[in-house]
Amino acid sequence: PPCCVRWAQTAVPTSAPSYTLDELAKAAMTLMDTGRQAELQGLLAAFGVEALPALPKELYGSFATALREKGAQI
């Protein structure tokens, strides 16, 4: 029903943590430092970008979650 969809759209952004490009870059560097550059490149490709600065801000939270799943601290 429309009421539930409207609730989900307003509830999700307020509960999601926000990240900065700097925080994402530092977490990504932990993967690079452990020789996992290919995994990081694959992750960036999965988000449709070639480099972290090209990642749209609305995807920062999802990207942070994906980095965490790879073992990065963020």
MIKOL-637970 format. One record per atom (N, C-alpha, C, O, CB): residue number from 1; atom name; z, x, y. Coordinates in steps of 0.05 Angstrom, whole numbers. Last residue first. Glycine has a CB too. Example, Ala and Ser with C-alpha at 12.3 -4.5 7.8 and 13.67 -1.06 7.14 Angstrom:
MIKOL-637970
   zalum   tifi        w        u        v
       2      N      142      257      -45
       2     CA      143      273      -21
       2      C      157      258        1
       2      O      161      268       23
       2     CB      114      282      -12
       1      N      156      264     -114
       1     CA      156      246      -90
       1      C      156      264      -66
       1      O      169      285      -66
       1     CB      181      226      -89
//
This chain:
MIKOL-637970
   zalum   tifi        w        u        v
      74      N      183      707        6
      74     CA      178      694       32
      74      C      196      669       34
      74      O      195      655       54
      74     CB      148      686       36
      73      N      163      755      -36
      73     CA      187      744      -24
      73      C      180      733        4
      73      O      173      748       22
      73     CB      209      766      -21
      72      N      117      742      -90
      72     CA      123      753      -63
      72      C      148      740      -52
      72      O      154      717      -58
      72     CB      100      748      -44
      71      N      102      720     -138
      71     CA      125      738     -137
      71      C      132      750     -111
      71      O      151      766     -109
      71     CB      120      760     -156
      70      N       66      681     -138
      70     CA       56      707     -148
      70      C       79      728     -147
      70      O       75      750     -156
      70     CB       33      716     -130
      69      N       94      640     -115
      69     CA       88      637     -144
      69      C       78      664     -156
      69      O       80      668     -180
      69     CB       67      615     -148
      68      N       93      659      -63
      68     CA      118      658      -77
      68      C      114      656     -107
      68      O      128      669     -123
      68     CB      136      635      -67
      67      N       39      648      -51
      67     CA       49      675      -51
      67      C       75      677      -67
      67      O       79      696      -83
      67     CB       53      686      -23
      66      N       41      592      -53
      66     CA       24      606      -72
      66      C       33      636      -74
      66      O       33      647      -96
      66     CB       -6      604      -64
      65      N       74      582      -10
      65     CA       83      573      -36
      65      C       67      589      -57
      65      O       78      598      -77
      65     CB       78      543      -40
      64      N       42      602       31
      64     CA       68      614       26
      64      C       78      607       -2
      64      O       89      624      -16
      64     CB       88      605       48
      63      N        0      565       28
      63     CA       -5      593       22
      63      C       21      608       16
      63      O       22      625       -2
      63     CB      -20      607       46
      62      N       26      519       45
      62     CA       15      520       18
      62      C       10      549       10
      62      O       14      556      -14
      62     CB      -11      504       17
      61      N       39      535       98
      61     CA       60      528       79
      61      C       50      529       50
      61      O       64      540       33
      61     CB       70      500       85
      60      N      -12      545      121
      60     CA        8      566      119
      60      C       29      560       98
      60      O       36      577       82
      60     CB       21      571      146
      59      N      -49      506      132
      59     CA      -47      515      104
      59      C      -26      537      100
      59      O      -22      546       78
      59     CB      -74      526       95
      58      N      -50      498      186
      58     CA      -40      476      170
      58      C      -38      483      140
      58      O      -26      469      124
      58     CB      -58      452      173
      57      N      -75      544      205
      57     CA      -45      542      207
      57      C      -35      520      189
      57      O      -12      522      179
      57     CB      -37      538      235
      56      N     -126      572      164
      56     CA     -117      552      183
      56      C      -87      548      182
      56      O      -75      549      161
      56     CB     -131      525      178
      55      N     -140      641      158
      55     CA     -127      618      145
      55      C     -118      598      167
      55      O     -104      605      186
      55     CB     -102      627      128
      54      N     -157      686      182
      54     CA     -175      663      183
      54      C     -163      638      170
      54      O     -175      617      172
      54     CB     -201      671      168
      53      N     -118      725      173
      53     CA     -120      713      200
      53      C     -139      689      202
      53      O     -137      673      220
      53     CB     -129      734      220
      52      N     -130      738      117
      52     CA     -107      721      125
      52      C     -109      710      153
      52      O     -103      686      157
      52     CB      -82      737      122
      51      N     -198      733       97
      51     CA     -176      748      107
      51      C     -154      729      117
      51      O     -160      707      126
      51     CB     -185      767      130
      50      N     -232      696       76
      50     CA     -235      724       66
      50      C     -212      741       75
      50      O     -206      761       63
      50     CB     -261      736       77
      49      N     -218      630       51
      49     CA     -219      650       72
      49      C     -222      677       60
      49      O     -215      682       37
      49     CB     -195      648       91
      48      N     -205      590       14
      48     CA     -230      588       29
      48      C     -233      608       52
      48      O     -249      603       70
      48     CB     -234      561       39
      47      N     -164      594      -20
      47     CA     -159      579        4
      47      C     -183      578       23
      47      O     -182      568       45
      47     CB     -135      590       19
      46      N     -186      626      -58
      46     CA     -179      599      -66
      46      C     -173      581      -42
      46      O     -177      557      -43
      46     CB     -155      600      -85
      45      N     -189      673      -28
      45     CA     -214      659      -35
      45      C     -208      630      -43
      45      O     -224      612      -36
      45     CB     -229      674      -57
      44      N     -135      687      -28
      44     CA     -148      681       -3
      44      C     -174      665       -8
      44      O     -180      646        6
      44     CB     -154      707       12
      43      N     -130      696      -84
      43     CA     -114      675      -71
      43      C     -127      667      -44
      43      O     -129      643      -38
      43     CB      -85      684      -67
      42      N     -163      739      -91
      42     CA     -168      714     -105
      42      C     -154      691      -92
      42      O     -165      669      -90
      42     CB     -161      717     -134
      41      N     -135      777      -60
      41     CA     -162      769      -52
      41      C     -170      743      -65
      41      O     -183      726      -53
      41     CB     -182      791      -60
      40      N      -89      780      -91
      40     CA      -87      770      -64
      40      C     -115      761      -54
      40      O     -117      740      -41
      40     CB      -76      793      -45
      39      N     -109      801     -138
      39     CA      -96      775     -138
      39      C      -95      763     -110
      39      O      -99      739     -107
      39     CB      -68      777     -150
      38      N     -127      850     -119
      38     CA     -146      831     -130
      38      C     -135      803     -131
      38      O     -149      784     -126
      38     CB     -155      840     -158
      37      N      -79      876     -105
      37     CA      -98      869      -84
      37      C     -118      848      -94
      37      O     -125      829      -79
      37     CB     -114      893      -75
      36      N      -33      895     -130
      36     CA      -44      869     -137
      36      C      -63      858     -116
      36      O      -64      834     -110
      36     CB      -21      848     -141
      35      N        0      939     -122
      35     CA      -26      942     -134
      35      C      -40      916     -143
      35      O      -56      916     -161
      35     CB      -23      959     -158
      34      N       44      931      -93
      34     CA       48      932     -122
      34      C       21      933     -137
      34      O       20      928     -161
      34     CB       65      909     -132
      33      N       26      925      -41
      33     CA       42      949      -48
      33      C       47      952      -77
      33      O       53      974      -87
      33     CB       68      947      -33
      32      N        3      874      -43
      32     CA      -14      897      -40
      32      C        1      923      -49
      32      O      -11      940      -62
      32     CB      -23      900      -10
      31      N       49      843      -46
      31     CA       30      842      -68
      31      C       12      867      -67
      31      O        7      880      -87
      31     CB       13      816      -67
      30      N       71      855        3
      30     CA       87      862      -21
      30      C       69      861      -46
      30      O       73      876      -64
      30     CB      111      843      -24
      29      N       34      835       38
      29     CA       35      864       35
      29      C       52      871       11
      29      O       47      892       -1
      29     CB       47      876       60
      28      N       46      781       37
      28     CA       21      790       24
      28      C       22      820       20
      28      O       11      829       -1
      28     CB       -3      782       41
      27      N       92      782       68
      27     CA       94      774       40
      27      C       69      783       25
      27      O       71      792        2
      27     CB       98      744       38
      26      N       70      797      117
      26     CA       90      814      105
      26      C       93      808       75
      26      O       95      826       59
      26     CB      117      811      119
      25      N       36      753      126
      25     CA       24      780      124
      25      C       44      799      110
      25      O       37      815       92
      25     CB       17      792      151
      24      N       72      712      133
      24     CA       53      711      110
      24      C       42      739      105
      24      O       38      747       82
      24     CB       30      691      116
      23      N       98      729      179
      23     CA      113      725      155
      23      C       95      725      130
      23      O      101      737      110
      23     CB      129      699      155
      22      N       54      728      215
      22     CA       68      753      210
      22      C       84      751      184
      22      O       84      770      168
      22     CB       87      760      233
      21      N       42      674      218
      21     CA       22      692      206
      21      C       35      719      199
      21      O       29      731      178
      21     CB       -1      697      226
      20      N      100      636      199
      20     CA       83      649      219
      20      C       63      667      204
      20      O       66      674      181
      20     CB       99      666      240
      19      N      117      571      174
      19     CA      114      600      171
      19      C       96      611      193
      19      O       79      597      203
      19     CB      103      608      143
      18      N      161      517      163
      18     CA      138      529      177
      18      C      140      559      174
      18      O      161      571      174
      18     CB      137      520      207
      17      N      176      471      110
      17     CA      183      494      127
      17      C      158      505      141
      17      O      136      502      130
      17     CB      196      516      110
      16      N      172      400      113
      16     CA      159      425      105
      16      C      168      448      122
      16      O      168      446      147
      16     CB      129      422      104
      15      N      191      354      135
      15     CA      207      367      115
      15      C      196      394      106
      15      O      210      410       93
      15     CB      211      349       91
      14      N      153      336      170
      14     CA      179      341      181
      14      C      197      356      161
      14      O      215      370      169
      14     CB      192      316      189
      13      N      106      327      138
      13     CA      107      349      158
      13      C      135      356      167
      13      O      141      379      173
      13     CB       90      342      181
      12      N      124      282      104
      12     CA      118      308       94
      12      C      119      330      115
      12      O      133      350      110
      12     CB       90      307       81
      11      N      132      234      134
      11     CA      155      248      122
      11      C      148      277      114
      11      O      165      294      116
      11     CB      164      233       98
      10      N       83      215      152
      10     CA      103      223      172
      10      C      126      239      159
      10      O      138      256      173
      10     CB      114      198      186
       9      N       56      206      104
       9     CA       44      223      125
       9      C       64      231      146
       9      O       62      253      157
       9     CB       21      208      138
       8      N       90      170       78
       8     CA       85      197       67
       8      C       74      216       88
       8      O       81      239       89
       8     CB       67      196       42
       7      N       85      124      110
       7     CA      111      138      108
       7      C      107      166       98
       7      O      120      185      108
       7     CB      129      122       88
       6      N       32      111      101
       6     CA       40      118      128
       6      C       67      133      127
       6      O       71      153      142
       6     CB       43       93      146
       5      N       34       98       48
       5     CA       17      120       56
       5      C       26      130       84
       5      O       29      154       89
       5     CB      -13      113       56
       4      N       66       53       49
       4     CA       75       76       35
       4      C       60      101       43
       4      O       71      123       46
       4     CB       73       72        5
       3      N       35       16       78
       3     CA       62       24       88
       3      C       71       49       75
       3      O       83       66       88
       3     CB       82        2       83
       2      N      -11        7       47
       2     CA      -13       23       72
       2      C       15       32       82
       2      O       17       53       93
       2     CB      -26        6       93
       1      N        0       17      -24
       1     CA        0        0        0
       1      C        0       17       25
       1      O       10       39       25
       1     CB       24      -19        0
//
